[in-house]
Amino acid sequence: MNDGIIFAFPIKSRMLPTPILAEKPVPSIGPKKGLAGNKTPNFKTPNFFIVGGPKCGTTALDHYFSAHPDIFVAKKEMHHFGADLRFGSQFYRRDRDAYLAEFETWGGQACVGESSVWYLFSREAAAEIKAFNPDARIIIMLREPTAMMYSLYHQFRCDGNEHLPTFEEALAEEEDRRAGRHISRQAYFPPGLFYRATVRYAEQVERYFEAFGRERVHVIIYDDFAADSAGVYADALNFLGVAPADTDVDFEVINGNKSVRSPMMRAILYDPLVRGTAIALRDRVPRPIFNALQKFENWFGSLNTRAEKRLPMARALQLSLRREFAPEVERLSALLGRDLTHWSKPEPGSH
């Protein structure tokens, strides 16, 4: 979780018995006039979106784009679109005015964009973005399903969305979690705990193909990005209609695996009751002060994490999941016109 504000004190954790979809709807996000493709916008609003998926390289691509002089990238993970995405009260979800305010520092760049990884998962975000800007360009990043789920589990363990101590337990509890059981009060996005649903890529990608047409949707495979970041980045610039910059890009590893130093500190920092109250009062706080508090929270939260090498997934579980997702991978391969069935096979060197 990358966004929010800090005003917190410890409250004893308990399990949530309530249904996970009992959240108030996101404010209306009707269409906005004045945008056309990748031309310089009349309003400082996005004309491209990195829509996901999570743990597929979106943070790195967002970071590389932000260094380009002809691209403006707003704050990541705002999740303004996707009315069906049910975030907890501790997640700061902007209304239209607050969302557009994030683009006020635009400096005239031709490409204006934002990245929110759950737009791909959302059943409604594609249509909502289409209504907002029919000429927007969409970037989708996909990763081998088993690796993506395992990485997502560890991300959630670090940021507090997941409390179960093993990936195996988390997978086993998916059905109960759909009924609202076995979800910690610290969870800010319970639907993300349906790990298998997060990698139903074919139907997710197809929503964007149907909404925008294939010519306005650029799909990046994580394997390609990891093997040739510079080449994939150049292709993405070409998709956006942006020339390569004269400055060199440092294709460093971004957003690697992390663990939390102090779970208690995390519980204090992201307590839903206090965070939710603070977010509800944001309109009474001058925006510069609110933004400064957000930056302080992000800085303070970063002090409570450390880079940590992730242990490999149990081989038997990996093979089982790859077999389970083989039909999904075949559907995606047919949709993209690219053979990805190696995702369903054992990794080289495994037995």
C-alpha positions as CSV (number, residue, x, y, z in Angstrom):
1,M,0.0,0.0,0.0
2,N,1.7,3.2,-1.2
3,D,-0.8,5.9,-0.3
4,G,-2.5,7.3,2.7
5,I,-1.8,9.5,5.8
6,I,-0.3,9.0,9.2
7,F,-2.3,9.6,12.3
8,A,-2.2,6.4,14.3
9,F,-2.1,4.6,17.6
10,P,-2.2,0.8,18.3
11,I,-5.5,-1.0,18.4
12,K,-5.7,-4.7,19.1
13,S,-6.0,-6.7,15.9
14,R,-9.0,-9.1,15.4
15,M,-10.5,-11.0,12.5
16,L,-13.2,-9.5,10.3
17,P,-16.5,-11.4,10.3
18,T,-18.2,-8.9,8.0
19,P,-18.5,-9.4,4.2
20,I,-15.6,-8.0,2.2
21,L,-17.7,-6.1,-0.2
22,A,-19.5,-3.9,2.4
23,E,-17.8,-0.7,1.3
24,K,-19.3,2.5,0.1
25,P,-19.1,3.1,-3.7
26,V,-16.5,5.2,-5.3
27,P,-17.8,8.7,-6.3
28,S,-19.1,9.0,-9.9
29,I,-16.4,9.3,-12.6
30,G,-18.2,10.4,-15.7
31,P,-16.4,11.4,-18.9
32,K,-14.2,14.5,-19.2
33,K,-14.0,16.4,-22.4
34,G,-10.9,17.9,-24.0
35,L,-8.5,14.9,-24.6
36,A,-7.3,13.5,-27.8
37,G,-4.8,10.6,-28.1
38,N,-1.2,11.5,-27.3
39,K,-1.5,15.1,-28.3
40,T,-0.7,17.7,-25.6
41,P,-3.9,17.7,-23.5
42,N,-6.0,20.8,-22.9
43,F,-6.5,19.6,-19.4
44,K,-3.7,18.2,-17.2
45,T,-5.3,14.7,-17.3
46,P,-3.9,11.3,-18.3
47,N,-3.8,10.0,-21.8
48,F,-2.1,6.7,-20.9
49,F,-2.5,4.2,-18.1
50,I,-0.4,1.4,-16.8
51,V,-3.2,-0.8,-15.5
52,G,-1.3,-3.8,-14.0
53,G,-0.9,-6.5,-13.1
54,P,0.6,-6.3,-9.7
55,K,4.2,-7.6,-9.2
56,C,4.7,-7.6,-13.0
57,G,7.2,-4.8,-13.4
58,T,4.8,-1.8,-13.3
59,T,6.7,0.1,-10.6
60,A,9.9,-0.2,-12.7
61,L,8.3,1.0,-15.9
62,D,6.6,3.8,-14.1
63,H,10.0,4.8,-12.6
64,Y,11.7,4.7,-16.0
65,F,8.9,6.8,-17.6
66,S,9.1,9.4,-14.9
67,A,12.7,10.2,-16.0
68,H,11.7,10.9,-19.6
69,P,11.4,14.7,-20.3
70,D,8.3,14.1,-22.6
71,I,6.4,12.0,-20.1
72,F,4.6,13.2,-16.9
73,V,3.7,10.4,-14.5
74,A,1.4,11.1,-11.5
75,K,1.4,9.5,-8.1
76,K,1.3,5.7,-8.4
77,E,-1.6,3.5,-7.2
78,M,-4.3,6.1,-6.9
79,H,-7.0,3.7,-8.1
80,H,-9.5,6.4,-9.0
81,F,-11.2,4.1,-11.5
82,G,-12.7,0.7,-10.8
83,A,-15.9,1.3,-8.8
84,D,-16.0,-2.4,-8.0
85,L,-12.6,-2.4,-6.3
86,R,-13.4,-2.6,-2.6
87,F,-10.6,-1.1,-0.6
88,G,-10.7,-0.6,3.1
89,S,-11.2,2.7,4.8
90,Q,-7.5,3.1,5.4
91,F,-6.8,3.4,1.7
92,Y,-7.0,7.0,0.4
93,R,-9.1,6.8,-2.7
94,R,-9.4,10.2,-4.4
95,D,-12.6,11.7,-5.8
96,R,-12.5,13.4,-9.2
97,D,-11.2,16.7,-8.0
98,A,-8.5,15.2,-5.8
99,Y,-7.5,12.9,-8.6
100,L,-7.1,15.7,-11.1
101,A,-5.2,17.8,-8.6
102,E,-2.4,15.2,-8.7
103,F,-1.7,16.4,-12.3
104,E,-1.4,20.0,-11.4
105,T,2.4,20.0,-11.6
106,W,2.2,18.9,-15.3
107,G,4.9,20.7,-17.2
108,G,3.5,20.5,-20.8
109,Q,4.7,17.0,-21.6
110,A,2.9,15.3,-24.5
111,C,2.3,12.1,-22.5
112,V,0.5,12.2,-19.2
113,G,-0.1,9.0,-17.3
114,E,-0.6,7.1,-14.1
115,S,-0.2,3.5,-12.9
116,S,-2.7,1.6,-10.8
117,V,-2.1,-2.1,-10.8
118,W,-5.7,-3.2,-9.8
119,Y,-7.3,-1.6,-12.8
120,L,-6.5,-4.8,-14.7
121,F,-8.3,-6.9,-12.1
122,S,-11.3,-4.7,-12.0
123,R,-14.3,-5.7,-14.0
124,E,-15.3,-2.0,-14.5
125,A,-12.1,0.0,-14.7
126,A,-11.7,-0.5,-18.5
127,A,-15.1,0.9,-19.3
128,E,-14.7,3.8,-16.8
129,I,-11.3,4.8,-18.3
130,K,-12.8,4.5,-21.8
131,A,-15.6,6.9,-20.7
132,F,-13.0,9.3,-19.2
133,N,-10.7,9.3,-22.2
134,P,-11.8,7.2,-25.2
135,D,-8.4,7.8,-26.9
136,A,-6.2,6.7,-24.0
137,R,-3.4,4.2,-24.5
138,I,-3.2,1.2,-22.2
139,I,-0.1,-0.7,-21.0
140,I,-0.6,-4.1,-19.5
141,M,2.2,-6.1,-17.9
142,L,1.9,-9.9,-17.2
143,R,4.0,-12.4,-15.4
144,E,3.9,-16.2,-15.1
145,P,0.9,-16.8,-12.9
146,T,2.5,-18.9,-10.2
147,A,5.4,-16.5,-9.8
148,M,3.1,-13.5,-9.7
149,M,0.9,-15.0,-7.0
150,Y,3.8,-15.9,-4.8
151,S,5.4,-12.5,-5.2
152,L,2.0,-10.8,-4.4
153,Y,1.6,-12.9,-1.3
154,H,5.0,-11.8,0.0
155,Q,4.2,-8.1,-0.9
156,F,1.0,-8.4,1.1
157,R,2.8,-10.0,4.0
158,C,5.1,-7.0,4.1
159,D,2.4,-4.3,3.8
160,G,-0.1,-6.0,6.1
161,N,-2.8,-7.0,3.7
162,E,-2.0,-10.7,4.4
163,H,-1.6,-12.2,7.9
164,L,-1.4,-15.9,7.2
165,P,2.2,-17.2,7.7
166,T,2.5,-19.4,4.6
167,F,1.5,-19.2,1.0
168,E,-0.1,-22.6,1.2
169,E,-2.4,-21.5,4.0
170,A,-3.4,-18.4,2.1
171,L,-4.3,-20.5,-1.0
172,A,-6.3,-22.9,1.2
173,E,-8.4,-20.1,2.7
174,E,-9.5,-18.5,-0.5
175,E,-13.1,-19.9,-0.4
176,D,-13.6,-18.9,3.3
177,R,-12.2,-15.5,2.5
178,R,-14.9,-15.0,-0.2
179,A,-17.4,-15.2,2.7
180,G,-15.4,-12.6,4.7
181,R,-13.7,-15.0,7.0
182,H,-10.0,-15.2,7.9
183,I,-9.3,-11.6,6.9
184,S,-7.3,-9.4,9.2
185,R,-8.6,-6.0,10.2
186,Q,-5.3,-4.7,8.8
187,A,-6.2,-5.9,5.3
188,Y,-6.7,-2.8,3.0
189,F,-7.7,-4.8,-0.1
190,P,-9.4,-8.1,0.7
191,P,-10.2,-9.0,-2.9
192,G,-6.5,-9.2,-3.6
193,L,-6.3,-12.2,-1.3
194,F,-8.2,-14.2,-3.9
195,Y,-4.8,-15.1,-5.4
196,R,-6.1,-17.4,-8.1
197,A,-8.6,-14.7,-9.4
198,T,-5.8,-12.2,-9.8
199,V,-4.1,-14.2,-12.5
200,R,-7.2,-14.8,-14.7
201,Y,-5.3,-12.8,-17.3
202,A,-7.3,-13.7,-20.5
203,E,-10.6,-12.2,-19.4
204,Q,-8.8,-9.2,-17.8
205,V,-6.8,-8.4,-21.0
206,E,-9.9,-9.0,-23.2
207,R,-11.8,-6.3,-21.4
208,Y,-9.2,-3.7,-22.5
209,F,-9.1,-5.1,-26.0
210,E,-12.8,-4.8,-26.3
211,A,-12.9,-1.3,-24.7
212,F,-10.0,0.3,-26.6
213,G,-9.1,-1.9,-29.5
214,R,-5.9,-3.9,-29.8
215,E,-4.1,-1.0,-31.4
216,R,-4.4,1.1,-28.2
217,V,-3.4,-1.7,-25.8
218,H,0.3,-2.7,-25.4
219,V,1.0,-5.9,-23.6
220,I,4.4,-6.5,-22.0
221,I,5.5,-9.9,-20.8
222,Y,7.6,-9.8,-17.6
223,D,10.1,-12.3,-18.9
224,D,10.9,-10.0,-21.8
225,F,11.2,-7.0,-19.5
226,A,13.5,-8.8,-17.1
227,A,15.7,-10.1,-20.0
228,D,15.9,-6.8,-22.0
229,S,14.6,-3.8,-20.0
230,A,16.1,-1.3,-22.4
231,G,14.4,-2.9,-25.5
232,V,11.0,-3.3,-23.8
233,Y,11.2,0.3,-22.6
234,A,12.0,1.5,-26.1
235,D,9.0,-0.4,-27.5
236,A,6.8,1.2,-24.8
237,L,8.0,4.7,-25.8
238,N,7.3,3.9,-29.4
239,F,3.8,2.8,-28.4
240,L,3.2,6.1,-26.7
241,G,4.6,8.0,-29.7
242,V,7.6,9.4,-27.7
243,A,11.1,9.6,-29.0
244,P,14.0,8.2,-26.9
245,A,15.5,10.8,-24.6
246,D,19.1,11.9,-24.9
247,T,19.7,11.0,-21.2
248,D,20.7,7.5,-20.2
249,V,18.2,5.5,-18.2
250,D,19.5,3.5,-15.3
251,F,17.6,0.2,-15.6
252,E,18.1,-0.7,-11.9
253,V,15.9,-3.2,-10.1
254,I,12.9,-1.4,-8.7
255,N,10.5,-2.7,-6.0
256,G,12.3,-5.9,-5.2
257,N,11.2,-8.3,-2.4
258,K,11.0,-6.7,1.0
259,S,10.0,-7.7,4.5
260,V,8.8,-5.7,7.5
261,R,11.1,-4.9,10.3
262,S,8.5,-4.4,13.0
263,P,4.9,-5.8,12.5
264,M,3.8,-3.7,15.5
265,M,5.1,-0.5,13.9
266,R,3.3,-1.4,10.7
267,A,0.0,-2.0,12.7
268,I,0.3,1.4,14.2
269,L,1.2,3.1,10.9
270,Y,-1.7,1.5,9.0
271,D,-4.4,1.1,11.6
272,P,-7.7,1.3,9.6
273,L,-9.7,3.1,12.2
274,V,-7.3,6.0,12.6
275,R,-6.2,6.1,9.0
276,G,-9.8,6.1,7.9
277,T,-10.7,9.0,10.2
278,A,-7.7,11.0,9.1
279,I,-8.6,10.4,5.4
280,A,-12.2,11.4,6.1
281,L,-10.9,14.7,7.5
282,R,-8.6,15.4,4.6
283,D,-10.8,18.2,3.1
284,R,-10.3,20.2,6.3
285,V,-6.5,20.0,6.1
286,P,-4.7,22.3,3.6
287,R,-3.5,20.3,0.7
288,P,0.2,21.2,1.2
289,I,0.1,19.9,4.8
290,F,-1.8,16.8,3.8
291,N,0.7,16.1,1.0
292,A,3.6,16.7,3.4
293,L,2.1,14.2,5.9
294,Q,1.7,11.6,3.1
295,K,5.4,12.0,2.2
296,F,6.4,11.7,5.8
297,E,4.4,8.5,6.2
298,N,5.9,7.0,3.1
299,W,9.4,7.9,4.4
300,F,8.6,6.5,7.8
301,G,7.2,3.4,6.4
302,S,10.2,2.8,4.2
303,L,12.4,2.8,7.4
304,N,10.3,-0.2,8.6
305,T,11.1,-2.4,5.6
306,R,14.3,-4.1,4.4
307,A,15.3,-5.8,1.2
308,E,15.2,-9.6,1.7
309,K,15.7,-12.5,-0.7
310,R,12.6,-14.5,-1.1
311,L,12.8,-18.2,-0.4
312,P,11.8,-20.3,-3.5
313,M,8.3,-21.8,-3.6
314,A,8.0,-25.4,-2.7
315,R,8.6,-27.4,-5.9
316,A,5.5,-29.6,-5.5
317,L,3.3,-26.6,-5.0
318,Q,4.8,-24.8,-8.0
319,L,4.2,-27.8,-10.3
320,S,0.7,-28.2,-9.0
321,L,-0.2,-24.6,-9.6
322,R,1.4,-24.6,-13.1
323,R,-0.8,-27.5,-14.1
324,E,-3.8,-25.8,-12.6
325,F,-3.3,-22.7,-14.7
326,A,-2.3,-24.4,-17.9
327,P,-5.8,-23.9,-19.5
328,E,-5.6,-20.2,-18.5
329,V,-2.2,-19.9,-20.1
330,E,-3.5,-21.5,-23.3
331,R,-6.4,-19.0,-23.4
332,L,-4.0,-16.1,-23.0
333,S,-1.6,-17.5,-25.6
334,A,-4.5,-17.6,-28.1
335,L,-5.6,-14.1,-27.2
336,L,-2.2,-12.6,-27.6
337,G,-1.1,-14.7,-30.5
338,R,2.0,-15.7,-28.6
339,D,2.9,-19.1,-27.2
340,L,3.3,-18.8,-23.5
341,T,2.8,-22.5,-22.6
342,H,6.3,-22.7,-21.2
343,W,4.7,-21.0,-18.2
344,S,2.9,-24.3,-17.5
345,K,6.1,-26.5,-17.6
346,P,8.6,-27.1,-14.8
347,E,11.4,-24.5,-14.6
348,P,14.7,-25.7,-16.1
349,G,16.6,-27.6,-13.5
350,S,13.6,-28.6,-11.4
351,H,12.7,-32.2,-10.8
